[in-house]
Amino acid sequence: MQDDYEEYDRFDRAILTTLAAEGRISITELARRIGLSKSPTQARLRRLEELGVIRGYRAILDPIRLRLDHVAFVEVRMLDTREASLEAFNAAVAAIPEIEQVHLIAGNFDYLLKVRTADMRSYRRVLAEKISTLPNVSTTSTYVAMQAVKEDGLARPPGASA
């Protein structure tokens, strides 16, 4: 994977934008939509995958239909923020399936977690048995989401329109 910022032309941006919305699109249809033939489209796609810009493909599941409609955001304050402590926390938090996202934050707390469970009872169990027992956790504060206004998870490449 390349560390330097790569420049993406309009074809690359069109590929990325289209795949972010429709990951199962055929190469033929992708090529038609972006205005290139199939071979150059495949070559560009392969290059974007090799660069790590496209990290993979997956199904987007509907959490409501899976009865996982309780979302909580958890602020975590750490006892120790030295690198070894953060690495221990990062490794442990990655193993908790109810935690969808983990962000190290610059601010009044250290981490922000997005936790998805079936209900408040399930969340309280995850908080007590899993989150509160993570390495170096000092305190937590929970904010329960009432509604997801936007949650598409679609990253857009630089210069791409929404």
Secondary structure, 3 states (H helix, E strand, C coil): CCCCCCCCCHHHHHHHHHHHHCCCCCHHHHHHHHCCCHHHHHHHHHHHHHCCCCCCCCCCCCCCCCCCCEEEEEEEEECCCCHHHHHHHHHHHCCCCCEEEEEECCCCCCEEEEEEECCHHHHHHHHHHHHCCCCCEEEEEEEECCCCCCCCCCCCCCCCCC
